[in-house]
Structures are given as C-alpha cells and as structure tokens.
Amino acid sequence: MRKKKKKQTNSKKQLTLLIILIICGIVTTYQTTNSKEKATGTEQTETIVQNLPLNSDIYIKQTTTPGTPEILLQRTGYLVSYNSNTRIANWVAWKLTPERLKENTERINNFRPDPNLPKSKAVTTQDYKGSGWDRGHLCPAGDNKWDREAMIESFYMTNICPQHHNLNRGDWNELEQKCRKWVKKDSCLYIVAGPIFYDRKPQTIGEHKVAVPDAFFKVILSLHKRPKAIGFIYKNNEGNNPLDSYVNTVDEVERITGIDFFPALPDDIEKAVEASYNLKDWK
C-alpha cells in the first residue's frame, strides 16, 4: 500500500511539472509573436517615413475651400493664397528649417503693397492708419532672416492681417518662437497660418475695406522620425494664456476653415496625424 501511494505522488508531481512546462511554452510563444508584431509595426512606420519626401516643398501647397477667391503668389520664403474679397490671405504656408534661422539680414520694417497686385486693389499701410489694429504677420519676419529678398517680401501687405496688438506682441509671437525652438529638434517644419471668420459680414478697415479676422489659426507638420501635426486657434483679441489653451487637432482647424491641409501626404498618414495631437511630443 505504501509503495502504491508513492507512485501516485510521483505521478501527480510529473503531471504538475508537465502543466507548468506547457504554460511556460504558451507564454514564451505569445511573447515572441507579440515582439515580432511590434517590431514589424515599427519597421512599417519607419519604412513609410523613409519613403516620404522629407524637407520637400510639396507640403506647402494647401487646398482652399472650393468657391473661395484665390490668387496664389509664390515668394522666396513662403506661398500665399490671397483673397481679393477680404483683401487678406486665405492662408500663408512656408517651410522652416534650422538653416533658415540664420540671421543673414536684418529686419527691415518696411510694409509695402504687393507689387503683383494692381495698384487700385493693393492694400497699403494707409488702410491700417488710425484703425487700432496691428499689421500682423502670418509668415513672420523672424522666419525670413536667412535671405534679404525673403525678408523684404515678408512685409508685403498680402502677408499681413489686422491683428489685436496684445495678440500680435504676445501669445501669437510666443508660438512663433516655439516653432523656432521645435525646428531645431525636428529639422524641418511645415507651417500654415491664416485668418478665421465666424461672421459672414466682418468689420473692415481702410479705403480698401480690409476684413478684420475673428480669429487666427496655425497648423504645423513634422515628418521627423514619426510624422506628427498640431493645430492652434487664437481669437483676435487680447489674452495672456498658456499654449495648451489654444491647441486643437488639425482636423478641427480644417472643419472651421474648410481648408484641406497637407493634401500631398499619403491618405493614411494624413488621416492619422490630423486626427489627434499631443503637445508633449513638441516640447
């Protein structure tokens, strides 16, 4: 009887050991498969990024809302979609790189009518005189110090909008500085900025009836390592708020403006980067 009990005990130990070995095998197989899947996903992402044209001007052209008046004006440092009805831009887009942060020329502060528009329709600084609104840059002069011609063109009135003084010198300026900081890490940024109108009959100023925006947007794309994008919306009034209070997805900015941003991106990447944002990824 004692020998039989010992055999039963040994059988139980063997069975327990077998079960443990089976469980270990399953866990090991799962971990190996999961690791391969993760590695494959990473490789696919890296392959997609590597196949994208990096540091390319193809991402500068945006798609304006159908039916919106548009005159495209190519400048040394930016591309402007000009609206002959509002007398300001629909959007201005440009590429920012560390090389373009080099101060090869000084700020000129010489606002002037756009030479590519008829004199009778070209906005002048006189339109802003006594209006109480700043002449606010869309593509900032600070992003055009790399080239004298680019600096001169940044003061064309087609790159200027009526902007609240506190916004122009405050939070809007802070975002411009943030972009210059971010590009040092990301090597190249594609930036689009422009006005937002909530009122179909906006306030106008000057002889040329320049429309005063209700708000401004800025969207930013980086293709460095892993594609990402982020949007910002600022009301055209005074304010001193933290950056995260202005953050939006690019999709939300598209919904409000009707503009299709970065249409040259592959559809799957455009959909992914424009649907979400993480401000921490930019810090």
Order of alpha helices (4+ residues) and beta strands (2+ residues): alpha-beta-beta-beta-beta-alpha-beta-alpha-alpha-beta-beta-beta-beta-beta-beta-alpha-alpha
